[in-house]
Amino acid sequence: MSESSVGPRPRPTMRQVAALAGVGIKTVSRVINGEPDVSPATRAKVKQAADSLDYQPDLHAGNLRRADGRTKTLGLLVGSVANPFYGTLHRAVEKAATARGIAVFASSLDDDSEREEALVSAFLQRRVDGLILATVATSQAYLAPELRRRTPMVFIDREPAGIEADAVVSDNAAGAALATRHLLEHGHRRIAYLGDLDSIQTARERRRGFLEELGRAGVATRDIPVIVDLHDEASANRAVLALLDSPNPPTALFTSQNLVTIGAITALRARALQNRVAVVGFDDISLADLLSPGLSVVAQNPQRIGEVAAERLLARLDGDQTPAHPYIVPTELIARGSGEIGPHA
C-alpha cells in the first residue's frame, strides 16, 4: 500500500517534543510561547526536537497558556468580497499583520445588517486579539462589553454608532462635493445621483455632499434625479437605462460606488451615449483609463485605509490608550475624459 493511501498522519504533539528533548511539557510550552526563564541550552534542545518532528504549535489550543493571553489572530469584517475596494484593503491589513506574526480571519458581511452581530460574535468566540470592522447595522452598541474588556477594535470605511472607537474612513462628503463641482464646472445642471444602499453611512454622506454642492452652486435640487438603494451592476444598469429613456434625461451622472459605476457605463454603452453623457464615479475601478472615454473618478485609497487601520489596531495591542477618534483619508479627483464631457443640447 502506498504512503499516500493510508490517510493523513497524526500531528506530532507537545508531549512528543518534550519526550524527545528530555524536558517537561511546561518547558516546551514556555519555549514555544517565547516566555522567559528558559536557559539558552534548553531552548535550543526543545527547538531542535520540534524541528525534527515537524511540530507546529496549535495556537488556538494554547492561547490559555500564553503568558500574554494572546492568540496572534485578528478578525477582519469587510462589506463585500465582490467589491474590489475591500480586496485591496484586506491585502493591506494582512501585510501589516503578517509582519507581526498575526493571522487574519476575514469574513464578508455582504452589507447585510442581520449578519453583522453573528459574524463579529464568531470572531470573538475564536478569541481573536482584535477586530477591524466594516459595519452596516444602525448601531454597534452590542460591542460595548468588548470595549470594557479593552478588546482593541478599529472601524473601517464607516464610523460606528452607539460606541466610541477608532475609525479610518474616506472623506466621503467632501469627495462627493468634489465630483459634483467638477461636473458643474463643465456646464452641467441636470446631474443624476446614483447611490448605494441608503442604510450605509458612507452612501448617505456621499448623497449629502452631492446635494450640498448643488445648493452652493444655486442649482435647485427638487428636479435632480436622486436614485438610491443601488448595490450592484444590474440594479444600476436598470436605473440608468430608465433615466436615459425618460422625457428629460440627465446630461451627467455621479455614481457613488464602483459597482454602480460599472452598471452605469454598461447602460450608456448600450445606448451609444458614452461620449455624450458625462460620468464621474466615486471609487476607482480596474482598467478605468483604458475605457473610451477614460473614466473620471474620485478615488479613495483603500490601501492606505487598510494600512492605517492595521497601524491603529497594532498600537492598541501594544498598549496605546489614547482617546478613540476618526482618521480621515483624503480622496483625489482623477480626470480621464468621461467627467469632462460637456452637456449636449
Secondary structure, DSSP 8 states (H G I E B T S, - for coil): --GGGG-------HHHHHHHHTS-HHHHHHHHTT-SS--HHHHHHHHHHHHHTT----HHHHGGGSTT---SEEEEEES-TTSHHHHHHHHHHHHHHHHTT-EEEEEE-TT-HHHHHHHHHHHHHTT-SEEEE---SS--GGGHHHHHTT--EEEESS--SSS--EEEEE-HHHHHHHHHHHHHHTT---EEEE-S-TTSHHHHHHHHHHHHHHHHTT---TTS-EE----SHHHHHHHHHHHHTSSS--SEEEE-SHHHHHHHHHHHHHTT-TTTSEEEEES--TTGGGSSSB-EEEE--HHHHHHHHHHHHHHHHTT------EEEE--EEE--BGGG-----
